[in-house]
Amino acid sequence: MGYARWLILLVIAAIFVGAPRMAAAEDGYELWLRYPPAEASLAGGYRNAARGLVPGENSPTIQIATTELTRGLTGMIGQAPAPSDTVADGAILYGTPASSPLIAGLGIDLADMGSEGYAILSRRIDGHDVTVITANSDVGVLHGAFEFLRLMQTAQPVRDLDIRSAPKVRLRVLNHWDNLNRTVERGYAGQSIWDWQTLPDFTPVLYSDYARANASVGINGTVLNNVNANAQSLTAPYIAKAAALADLFRPYGIRVYLSARFSSPIEIGGLDTADPLNPQVQAWWKAKADEIYRAIPDFGGFLVKANSEGQPGPQDYHRTHAEGANMLADAVAPHGGVVMWRAFVYSHEQPDDRAKQAFDEFAPLDGQFRDNVIVQVKNGAIDFQPREPFHPLFGAMPQTPLMMEFQITKEYLGFNTHLAYLGPLYEETLQSDTYQRGRGSTVARVVNGALFGDTLTGMAGVANIGSDRNWSGSHFDQANWYVFGRMAWNPETRARPVAEEWLQRTFSNDPAFVGPVTEMMMGSREAVVDYMTPLGLHHLMDTGHHYGPGPWVDDLARPEWNPTYYHQADAGGIGFDRTATGSNAVAQYAAPVAARFADLATVPEQDLLWFHHVPWDYRMKSGRDLWDELVLTYDRGVASVAAMRQTWASVEPQIDAQRFAEVSTFLAIQEREAKWWRDASLAYFQSISNRPLPEGVTPPPEPLEYYKGLTFPYAPGNGA
């Protein structure tokens, strides 16, 4: 028996005998990698196109591809593809040209595919119609195998294929804000999935399934620990634990990274300083990097949060961010590592505008970072708000690679119980035009390196993954993990088709389901904006845990910790003046963008109160005054959630009972909390504006003091 036949028969046995999780109920564990039977009208064609599997070589990654193809095809076409060492009609031939003489003989041009891209081609070999999945590396082949299965999952044809795809972004990385005690900062899906106590000895199937899910959407890196880092993560026992995970993830094409605490030379190294220009400190970091690479030869590098929210950093020694980053970059450079240095900073000094600080600190450092440093910048200048204008650093540092940081977890968008598909938020940011090199200088072109010719490119997503059975705390939050992966692969990807394919893969191909639920998803983030932070308002959440409304909070030690700092509401009006008459934050954007944001006639109304303090009777485009528009926008947000509940109720016949019930329950919570947001916010802002509610609007059912008196000391995700 040839190797291929033996391997595939072994995989089939594992699927039907040794993998009890495959028999699990529809509880969300399978994510988008469900393989239910294909529609009858398609199944016959799929069987003809997938009669046999012909792998190119015996490598751990190709074994994973074989397992996935066998699992997927067996589920969708009802029969296992026959193992073979030779081609026949309907064979799927997969491997690299170096590993397969048959593929090499086809002369397929893979020059533009890099090390992770793939080609899926219909070819005729020795008179037989076959499908070829090939790439320059085994990891690329694995990506191609997932793509071939996606075609079937989404009811697409698999004949006459000519598909070529390569990632447009080099580093596509999840940031886990996971602590060593298994709490997760801003996590809403249970404990951390990393059980540091039992690592490195015990590595449950959960870890492999995590890698499988990430590989299926092209994610190629994971930062294991919180950016608010514990220096113990860099000690020998924890390096060994990280190495065990790296060994598991390697065949899936996923590298491990660690968040590095800048003061580690003091805390675990016995030094009395962490000054990046101190030779002893530099030597300590080089030795530490060497130690890590001995355990993890393909270690990706360090992620660093420095001089932000109390974290130590180079400014403690009157050094710049560039000097701190370059010290670490020099330590990992001999091993091919990178440093991802976060630009989320705000200083201990009282700022005139927190939104300006990252730009003010980093833009002057353009061109001063090592070649293996990439500056990681949040999508907006404040902090993952339901809506923020794009960060002005994008496009403003032409000599420094910038890495996008999105939040996949929903710290400010209702945690796990509010349905908010973040694809539109990501797309809105990526398609924003910086105008730094004229029209068309989009954020996406900064991130993918096209605007300035960067070769070190990246996109990071703060993960929403935890120990909950459905991975992300709610079924629809899986979509945010998914769309992040798809947009990291190609930042030009659009949110709507990703939502559609995620629904097809996760729930059903039935158009009666996919159509209305896609519309529900596409409007969900806007609904959250409407009932939380309409018309450019931001950071109105209760402080600390960020659960629920707290626009009245004004008693915290630093001004920018208080929601009142951001909305600036008074008897005359509302909004933060960031024009030349205020903080002049608009000046950080390119001139055409700055002019549009600064002018009341041209600023988008969705950003109005982000950039302007305007009177309550300011006339909006609708013809209503600002106060009435604000009230009715809050009402619209609540109504949108009610409509989402109706949409979900209408598709009950199309999906399984368990997931239908769980989503229904969360939507009920969301509607109740949307009303709470609306009522509390209107009660507060009416107390400031002293204006009547528009005719027909229901007043808040409780007085303002009731809402101000609500406390939630145990709201999730606030542990560090």
N, C-alpha and C positions, 0 to 999 in steps of 0.2 A: 504494500500500500504506500503510495507517495505521501510526502509530507503534507501537501495541501489537503488531501482527502482525510488523513488522520486528524489534522488540526480542526477541520470543520466538523467532523463527526464528534470530536471532543466538545466543541462549542455547543453543538445541538444537544448533546447529553446534559451539559451544564444548564442550558436554558430550561429544559423540560424536567430535569431531576434535581439539580443542585442549586437552584436560584429561587427560593421561596418568595422573594420580594416581587418577582414578576407576577405572582398570583394575587398581589395585594389589591385591595379595593381602590376605587378612584379617590384617593386621599390626597393627591397632588404630588406625591413623592416622585413620580416619573417625569414631572415637569413637561417639557415639550417633546420628550423622547418617547412618547407613547406610539405604539405601532398596532392600532386596531386594524381589522380586515379592511382592505380597500373596497371601494364601491364595485359592485358586480360588473358595471360597464367598463371598468378599467382593469379589473383583476386579471383577466385573460391576457391582455397586452403586457401587463407587468410580469406575469409568469413567463411569457415568451422572451422577455428581455432580461430575465434573471434566472436562468436555468442552472447556472453553475458559477462557482467562484474559483478564480485562478490567481492566487496571490503570487507576488514576485519573489519574496524571500521570507526567511524566518527571522523576524526581529520583533521585539516586544511591541513596537508601535503597529506593525503590520498585523500582529496577532490581535490587537485591540480593534483594528479596522475589520478584521475577519469576524470577530465576535459581534461587532455592531451590525455589519451587513447581514450576518446570519440571523441575529435577533430581529432586526427590522423586517427583512424579507419574509422570514417565517411568519411573523405576525401579520403582515399586510397581504401576502399572497397565499397564505395557508399551507405552504410547503417549504421545506428547507431547500435552498439551492444545493445542487449536487457538487461535492468537492471534486476537483479535477486538477491534473497537471498539464493538460492540453486544452486548446480552445475548441469550442463547438458552437453551434448556433445558440445565442442567448447567454453566452459566457460574459462574466464581468472580470476583466483582466485588470489587476491593480498592483501598482508598484512603481518604482523609479526606473528610468532607462538603465541605470547602472545595475539594478537587481534583476531585470527581466530582459533577456535577449529579444523576446517577442516585441516588447514595447520599444526597445532600442531600435529595432528594425523598422519601426514606423516613422522614425525621423521627426518626431513631434517637437516643435519649437517651444521650448520652455524658458527662453531667455528672459522674458518679462515676469516670470512667476516668482522669482526670488526663492527664499528658502522655505516659505510657508504657503505659497499659492498652489493652485492645482488646475488641471485641465480634465474635463469630462467630455469624451468624444465618442461618437458612433463611428466604428471602423469595420472594414471587411478584411479578415485575415484568413488566408487559405480557403476562400470561398464561404466563410462563416461570418454572419453578422454578430458583432460583439460590441460591448461597451468597455472603453478604456478609461480608467481613472489613474492619472499619473501626475507626477510632480518631481521637483528636484530633491525632495527629501521625503522620508517616511511620514513625517508630521504633515506635510502637504497632502500626501495621499490620504491620511486620516481625515483631514478637512474635506477633501473631495468625497470621501465615503459618506460623511454626514450630509453633504450637499445632495448627493444622489438620493439618499433616503428622504431628504426634505422634499424633493420633487414629487416623490410618490405620496408622502404624507399630505401634500397640498394639492393632490389630484392633477398633477401636470404630466405631460407626455414624457417618456423616456426613450423615445426613438429620435433619430436624426439630431443627436445632441452635438453642440459645439460650444461648450461653456468653458470660459477661462476666468479665473478670479484670483487676485492677489491682494493682500492687505495694503491699504494706503498709509497705515500708521504702524510704526515699528513696535512700540511698547503699548500693549493693550491689557491693562492691569487692574485687578481689583484691590482696593485698599480695605483691609479688615480692621475696624477699630475695636479689636478684640483684646481683652486684658488677660493676664496670666491666671487670674482667678475665675475665668470663664464668663465674667460679665462682658457685655458688649456696649460700648458707648454709642448711643443713638441706635441701638439695636432693638428690634421689636418682634423677633422671631425665636425667642427662647435664649438659651445659653449659647456661648461660642461653640462652634462645631469642633474646635480643637480641644481635645482633652489632654492638656499638658501633663496631667498626673500619670496617665498611662502610656504616653509617648516616651521613648521611641519604640517600646516593645509591642504595643497593641495598636494596630492600624486597621480599624474596622472598614467594611466595604463602603461606608459613608464617604470616606475620603476619596476612594476611587470614583465613586459616583459623582462627587463634586468635580473632580478633574474631567470626567467624561462630559458633564454638562457644560463646563467652560470651554472645552475643546470644540464642542458642537457649534458654538457661536464665535469661535476664533479668539477667545481670550487666551493670552499666552503668558500671563504673570499674575502672581498673587503676593501681596504684602501681608504677612501672617499676623502682625501685631499692631496695636494701636499707635497712631502718630503721637499721642501723649504717652511716650514710650517709657517702659521700665528697663533700666539698664541690665537687669537680670537676663533679658532676652539675648544678650550678647555673651553670656557666660557659657562655659563648656557644656554643662548639662542641657541647656536650651538650644545650643547649636546642634547637639546630637538629635534633639527632638525635631528641629527644623529639617535636619538632613534626612530623617526618616520620611517626612512629608515630601521633600524634594525627590527622593528616590521613587516614590509612588507617582508623582506628577510628571516626571521626566518623559516617560513614553507618550504622554498626551501633549507634549510640546509646551509645557507650562513650567516657568522658572519661579523660584522662590526668592522673595526679597524680604528684608527686615527693616522696620523702623528703628532708627538709631537715636538714642538719647545723647544729646551733645555733651552732656557732663559725664558720660560714662568713664572717661579716664580718671575722674575723681572718685566716682561711686564704686567702681569695680576694679580700677586700675592702680589705686594707691597713690596717684599723683595729687598734687595740691592745686592744680590748675587744669583748665580745658582750653586755654588760649590756643587758637589754631595756628599761630605763628611760633609757638614754643616747640623747639626740636624734640623734646621728650614726648610731647603730646602727639606730634606727627609720627614719631616712631611707634608710639603705642597703637595708633590707629592702623598703621601699616602692618604691624604684627597681628593685630586682631583680624584684619582682612585676610592675611595669609592663613590664619587659623580657620576662618570660616571656609575659605576656598579649599583647604585640605579636606574638609568634611563634605562640602557641596561644590564640586568643581564647576558647575554651571550657575552658581549663585548670581542672581541678577544685579544686586547692589543694594544701596541704602535709600530709604525715604526719610526725610528729615523735616520736622516741624521745629523751628527755632525762633526764639524771641517773640513768642505769640502766646497769649493766654497763660503766662507764667512759665512757659517752657524755657530752659536755658538755651543759650546760643552765643554766637560770636560777638554780638553787641555788648554782652556782659564784660568783654575785654576791649571794648572800643574798636572792634574789628567789623568789617562789613559782611553781609551775607555772602558775597563772592569769596572772600577769604575763608570763611567757614566751609563753604561748599567745595572749594578747590582743595582744601586739606583732605577731605574725605575722598574726593575724586582721585587725587594722587595715590591714595591707599588702594583703591580698587582698580585703577587703570591697568596695572600689569596683568590683571586677570580678565580684562575685558568687561569689567563692571561699570555701572552707571550710578550717578547720584541724582535722585529726584528731590529737589529742594523746594519746599512749599513757599508760596508767596502770600499765604494767608497770615497776615501779621496785623497787629495793632499794638501800639506802644503803651508804655505806662504813663506817658505824658497825656494831658488832656488834649484831644485833637479838635480842630475846628470842624472836621468831618471825617468820620471813620472810613467812609467810602474812598477817601483819597490816599490812605496810608500805604497800601501795597504799591501803588504807582510811584508815590514819592520816594519810597525806599528802594525799589528795584529798577525803575527806568534809568536812573543815573548810572547803574552798574552794567548797562548793556555792553557786551563785548569783553567783559572782565572775567567771565566764567570759563572753566576748562571745557574742552570739547566733549567730555563725557558727563557734563552736567546738563540737566534739563530742568527748567524752572516750572513748577507745577502750580497752575493758576486756576482758582475757582471760576465757574462760569460767570459769576457776577461779583461786584466789588464789596458786598456786605457778607452774606452767609447763606447760600442755598435757599433763598426766599422763593415762595410760589411763583413770583415773577421778578426778575431783575434785568435791567439792560446789560448787555454784554460787558465784560470787564475791560476797562480801557487799556490794560497792558497788552491785550491781543493786538498785534500789529505794531506796537510801540517799541519793540525790542528786536530790530531786524538782525542783530548779530548774536542773539541768544535764542536757542530753541525753547519754545513754551509748550507745556503739556496741559491739556484740558483736564480739569477735575470736576466731575459731576458727582452729585450725590444720588445713589440708587435707593438707599434707605430714605424714608420720608420724615426727617426730623421736623420739618416745618410744614408738612402737608398732611397732617392727620395720622401719622404713625401707620400702623398696618391696617387699621379699621376703615380708613377713608380710601375709596377707590380713586386713584389719581394716576393715570397712565402718563409717564414722564417723557414719552417720545416727542410730543409737541414742544415741550420745554427744551429738550436737547436740540431739536431741529431749529427752533426759534433762535437759540444762541448760535449754533453753527452756521446758520444762513445769514446772520447779521453781517452787514457790510461795514468794515472798519474804515474804508476809504484811505488807508495808509499808503497804498500804491494806486490810488484812483478807484473808480467804480469797479466792483467785482472783487475787492480785497476782503473776502469773507473770512470770518473766524475759522471756518472749515479749511480754508486754504492756508491759514497760519498753522493750524493743528497738523495738517497732513504734509507740511513742509513746502508746498508748492509756491507760496508767496515769496519766500526768501531763500529757497533752495536748501532748507535744512534736511539733513539725513537722519539725525536723531530726532524722532518724533514720538509722541505718546498721547494716550488718553487714559485717565484713571477714573474709576468709579468707586465711591464709598459703598461697600457691599451691604446688602440687606439680608444676608444669609445667617441662619442660626440653626439651632437643634430641632426646631419645630419640624414635624413630619413633612409639611409642605414647603420646607426650606426657608420661606420668606415671610412667614407669619400670616399671609393671606394669599389666596390663589392668584389674584390679579397683580400682586406685587411681583410675581415671577416675571411678568411681562417687562418690568423695568430692568431687571437683570438681563433679559433677552435682548431688548432694544439697545441697551448699552453695548453689548457684544457686537451686534450688527452694525451700529454706528461707529464703534471703534475700528472695526474692519475697514469701513468706508464712511468717512464723515459726511459724504454727500447723500447718504441713504435717507429716505424720507420715512416719517413716522407712520403714515397710514398703511402702506403695504406691509410694514413690519407687524403692525397690530393685526392685520388680516391673517398673515401667515402664522403668527403666534396662536391666534384663536383656532386656526385649522389644525395645527399640530397639537394643541393642548386640549381642545374640546371637541370640535366637529367641523367637517367640511360643508355641512348643510348651509346653503345660502340664506335660509330663513333664520339661521342662528348668526352666521358670520356678519351679515349685513347690518342688522340693528345693533349688535353688540360692538362692532367696530365703531359705529357712530357714537355709542355710549362712551367708549374708551376715548375717542378723539376729543370729546367735549368735557371729559372728567377733570382734567387739570384746570381748565378755564372755570369750571364750577367752583373748585377750591379757591382760586384767586378771587372769584366774586364774593364768596361768603367769608373769606378771611382778610384779604388784602387788596381791595378793589382800587382801580384808578391810580396805581402807582404807590399806594401805601405799602409799608413793609415793616417787618420785625414787630408786629403787634402782639405776638404770642406771649403768654405768661412766661416769666423768666425762669431760667434754670432748666426745667424739664421741657419747656416749649409746648406744653399741652394746654390747649384751650386759649381763649382770648385774655389779654391783659393790657389793653391800650392805656390804662390808667396808671400803670406802675411808674413811679417817679422818685423812689426813695433809695435806690441802690447807689453804691459808693462812687461809681464812675458814671458820667453822663451817658456814655454810649451803651451801657448795660440796660438802660431804661427805654421802654417803648415810646414814652413821651418825647424822647430825643429825636426819634425818627419821624413822627407825624407832625410835631410842632403845632398842634391844634390850639387855637385861641379864639377869642370872641370874633376876631376879624376874619379868620380863615384857617386853612389847613395845608400841610405839605412842607417839604424840606427844600429850601431855596438853594439850589446848587448852580445857579447862574452867577454872573459877575457881581450881582448885588448881594449874593450870599457866599457860600463856600467856594464858588467857581470851580467845582469839580468837573463841569462840562469842558473846561479847558484841557482836560487830560485826553480828550478824544481828538481825532483828526478834525480839521476845521469844518468840513461839510457836516459831519456828525454833530459836532459841538453846536454849530449854528442851528441845526434842526431841533436839537434838544432844548436849546436856550430860548427859542422863540415860541411863545404861547400859540401862535398861529400854526406852527408846524410840528410841535412835539406830539407824538402819538398819545391819545388820551389814556391809553393803558399805562403810560409812564408819567402822566401829568404831575402827580403828587410826589413822585420820586425827585423831580427836578424843579418844582415850583411850589411856592407858598401862594395860594390863590384865595380870593374871598369866597365866602360861602355862597354868594349870589352870582359868582362867575358863570357866564352863559356857556353851556356845553353845546356840542354839535347837534345834539338832539333837540335843542331849543329849551331844555330844562336848565334850571340853575344847578350849581354843583351839589348843594345839599340834597336836592330831590334826586339827582342822578346817583349820588352815593347811596341813598336809602334804597332806591329801586334796584341798584346793582346787588346789594346785599340780598334783597328779596329774590332776584333772579338766580343767585347762587343756590338758595334753598330750593327754589322751584326746579332747578336743574337736577338736584339730587332726587327729588320726588319723581321726576321723569325717568331717571336712571333706574329707580326701583320698579317702575312700571315696565320698562324695557326688559329688565331681568325676569320679572314675573312672566312676561309673554313668551320667553324661550324655555320655560320649564320642560316641555315635552322633548326638547332636543338634547338634554344633557342628563348626566347621572344625578341621582337624588342627593348624595352626600355633598358634592361640591355646590349644587344648586342651593341647598339649605344653608351651607356655611357662608356663601356670598350674600344670600338674602339677609342673613342675620347682620353681617357687617354693613350692608347698605342701610339697614334700619338704624344702626348705631350712627352711621354717617349723617343721615337725615336729622336725627335728634341733635347731634352735635353741630350740624350746620345751622340749625335754628338757634342753638345756644350762642354760636358765634355772632349771628345776625342780631339777636336780641341784646346781648351784652354790649356789642359795639355800638348799636344805635342808642342804647340807653346812655352810654358814656358820651358819644359825640353830640347827642342832643343836649346833654348837660353843658357842653362847651359852646355850642352854636346858638342855643336858645331859640331854635327855629322849630316850627310845627312840622309834624310828619306830613307828607303829601296825602291828599285826599284818598281814602280807601285803604291806606296802609295800616296794618294791624300793629298797635304799639307793643313794646316788649311786655310780657306778662308779669314781670317782677321789677321792682325798683333797682336802680343802679347798685345800691349798697348790697343787695342780695348777690349780684354777680361778683362784686369785688370781694365778698366774703368767702367765696368758694376756694378751697385749697386742696392740693393733690400731692402730698409729700411723697407718695410712693408711685408716682407716674413712671413708666418704664423708660429705660434708655439713658438715664441721667447718671449712671455710675461711671466712674473713671478708674 
